[in-house]
Amino acid sequence: MSVERIRHKLSETSGTSAVEFAIVAPAFLILLLGVFATGWAIHRVASVRYALEESGRTLLVTPAMTAGQFDTLVKSKLAAIADPNVTTSLTVDAAVNGIKLAHASAAYNFTISIPMIPDQSLAYQTSITVPLSE
C-alpha cells in the first residue's frame, strides 16, 4: 500500500456519527429515564399533598368525620391520580374557646427506579391543621 492510500484510509470519516451515537445514546437514555422517574415521583408527592389538603377542606365542612372516614377520603382522592398506599392519621385537640383543632398527616413511602442506578427509597410526610367549630 502506498503512503497516499494509507493517509486516505485514516482520514475517512464515514461511520463516525454512528460510533458517536453508540457512545452517547446509553447515557442519554439513562438521563432521560431519570428525568421521567424523578418527575413522576414529584407528581406523586404533590398528589398526596393535594389529597390531604382537599380532605382537610371536607373535614372543615363536616367536623364529625372520623379518622377512618378521613383515611378513606384521602385514598379515594389518590386512586385516580397516584398510588393510594398512603398512611394517614387524624387527631382532634380539646376545644379551646369553642374551637377545636384537627391535625391530619399523611406518610408516603416510595421508590425511584432508574435503570443501571441503585433504587432510591424515599419517605414523604406532610401535615395540615384544620380549625373545627363545635
N, C-alpha and C positions, 0 to 999 in steps of 0.2 A: 504494500500500500504506500502510496506517496504521501508526503507530508501534507500536501494540499487537501487530499481526501480525508485524512485524519482530522485536520482542522475543521473541515466542513461537518463531519460527524459529531464532533464535540460542541459545535456551535448550534446544532439543530435544536429547536425549541418545541417541536410538536409533542404534545402529551404532557407538557409541564402543568397546564391547568388542571388536568385530571389528577396528577400527583399532588398538587397543592390542595385540591378539593379533598382528596383522600386523607390528607394530614389534618385539615381544619374541620371537616364535617363532623367527626365524633365529638370534638369539644363543643362545637356549635350546637349540636343536637342535645348534649347534656345540659348546656346552658339554657337552651330553650325549654326543655322539660323542667328544669329547676325553677325558672321564672313561672311557668304554669303551676307547678306544685305549690310554690310559695303564694301565688295569687289565690289559689283555691283555699289554702289554709287561712289566709286573711279574710276571705269571703265567709268561711265557716265561723270564725271568731266574731266577725261583725254580725252574722246572723244570730248567734247566741245572745249577744248584747241586745240586738233589736227585739228578739223574742222576750227577753227578760223585761225590757222597758215597756213593751206592749202589754204584757201580762200585768205589770205594775199599774198601768193605767186602768186596766179592767178591775184590779184589786181596789183602786181608788173609788170606783163606782159601786162595787159590791164588797164592802168591808167584811162581810161574814164568810168570805171564801176560806176554805180550809187549805192546809198545806198540800194535801193530796189533789184537790181541785186545781190549785195553783201549778203543781207539777204537771198535771195532765194538760193544762192550758199552754204552758211553755213548750212542752213536747209536741203538741198539736201544731203550734206555730212553726216549729222547726221541721216538721215532717215533710213539707213541700219544698223547702229551700236548703236544708242542711241535714247533717247527721243528728237524729234526735236522741243520741246517747249522752244526755246531759244530766248531771246530778243537781237538783235544786233543793233549797231549804227556805223556809218561811218562818219567821218568829215575829211575834207581836208583843211590844212592850206594854206595861200597865199604863192606863190613862193618866195624863198629867194635864190639868186644866181642861178636861174634856176632849183631849186629843191623844190618840194612840199612834205610835209609830210602828210600821211594819217594815222589817228588814228582810229583803229577799236576796238570795245569792244563787249563782249558778257556777258550776265547775265543769269543765270540758277537757278531756284528755284526748289527744290525737297525735298522729304520727305523720311527718312529712317524709315521703319516699321519693328519692331521686335516683335513677339508675347509676350504678358504679360509685355511689357516695353512701356512707353509712346512714341509716334511718335516724331521724331526729324525733324523739318523743317530747312532746310539749304539753304543758298543763296550763289552761287558761281559767282564771277565776275573775268574776265580776259580781258586783252587788249594787243594789239600789235601796233607797229608803223612801217609803210612801207614808204620808200622813193620813190617818183614818179618823173620821169623826164618829162619835158614838151616836 
